[in-house]
Amino acid sequence: MVIRRFFSQENLVRAKTELNYIIDTIMNSYGELDLSIREDYFNLYYRGNSLAKIVFKAKGLYQISIHNKFFYGTRANNRKYFINLIPKKDYTSLVLNKDLIHPFFQKKHIDEFCSRIKEVNWGEEADFEQSLISDNLNREDIIFIDRQITDSKLRRMRMDLLALVQDKEDKYSFLVAEVKLGNNSELNNKVAGQLTTYVNHIKNHFSDYINCYQKQYEQKKELGLFLKPRYQIIKIQQKIEGVIIVGGYSGKARQQIETLRLNFPNLQIMTFFHPYDRNKLK
């Protein structure tokens, strides 16, 4: 299988029974926090920036990886909140059991982590990406199912966002989105080439992607991460489109967008240049 971004049944049960506090915190964050399922681990994001990697380990343990700049100097750096700490060059690895998950990720600690991210690792483009997700939550017609997508054959390339677009009732199809700010130097033929590569890649591995994201949707629905769509199970069709989503810096972006449209007349481009636009997809 080229891509496997869903939990084993055992770890799905653990997530439902042991990580409900984290899920409740995400659901009460108004879209600022986000959970992305990987292969038997998940990433916790704050406004598009990776806050922590949480890995299921044997014997009911969890391994938390968090950037040193986000962790040290916070109240979470206290031995009563973890079993073991392994400092590394950029990240600190912590071992917790299920009883320490809630105390470690209590609200005041998450607030401190988020404050550190704002101070040292704030990215406009990541923030814009997260606003696209949060402004389109709980819709029947579009689901942002995953972010920073790669697989065993993409060779370190990463799609920005992957969405599911409703065709009819419980039937959906893929939409790959590359997200750029208007002042990004990559807003040129390069991004069009990347998008074409990603679309063709999924076409070449449709069965693996369909299997992966049907399962991921079901698991996120079971965990309570989606209030909508109402369907517990969906069917993904063998159909895919791509879109470049551009936000801000209209003066710098317009000429580049016009050039892109001239060179790639079939390319789908969406723009959000003004604060009152909101980042809701039509």
Secondary structure, 3 states (H helix, E strand, C coil): CCCCCCCCHHHHHHHHHHCHHHHHHHHCCCCCEEEEECCCEEEEEECCEEEEEEEECHHHEEEEEEEHHHHCCCCCCCHHHCCEEEECCCEEEEEEEHHHHHHHCCHHHHHHHHHHHHHHCCCHHHHHHHHHHHCCCCCCCEEEEEEEECCCCCCCCCEEEEEEEEEECCEEEEEEEEEEECCCCCCCHHHHHHHHHHHHHHHHCHHHHHHHHHHHHHHHHHHCCCCCCCCCCCEEEEEEEEEEEEECCHHHHHHHHHHHHHHCCCCCEEEECCHHHCCCCC
